[in-house]
Amino acid sequence: MEGNYKDPNNPPDPIDVEFIAEGQDAINKYEGLEGAHCIPYDFC
């Protein structure tokens, strides 16, 4: 991915995002991923 968010003539490419969960379900899915980091408000 190339581009610079500070340069209006060379913006980065858009990123596709898929919404699959919210709330505690989202936290559980994230924490189950390999290499996931602690979510600060979850006090893990």
N, C-alpha and C positions, 0 to 999 in steps of 0.2 A: 504494500500500500504506500503510495507516494502522495505528496501534497503537503500543504502547510495551512493550517486553519487560520493563521494570521495573514495569509496572502490571498486577497480576494480573486487574484488572477490565476491561482494555482490551488484551489481547494482540494481537500482529501476526497477520495471516493466515498459514496454513501455505504453504510453497513446495513445489511438486512437483519432485522431482529424479529424473532418469533416469540410471542407471549404464550407461555405454557402454564404458568402458575402464579399465585399471589399469596401473600401472608405466610403463615407457618409452612404451608406446602412448598412454597418457593424456597424458603430457608432450608427445609429438609432436602429438597432436590439439589440445591447448591452445595450443601455440606457433604452430600454423597458423591460429588464429583472428585475425580483424582486431581490432586494439587489444589483443592479449594482452600481458601484462607478463612480465618475466623471472621464472622460478621460482628462488628463492634457492639451493636446494640443487643446482640444475642448473648453477650457475656460468656463466650466459649473459651 
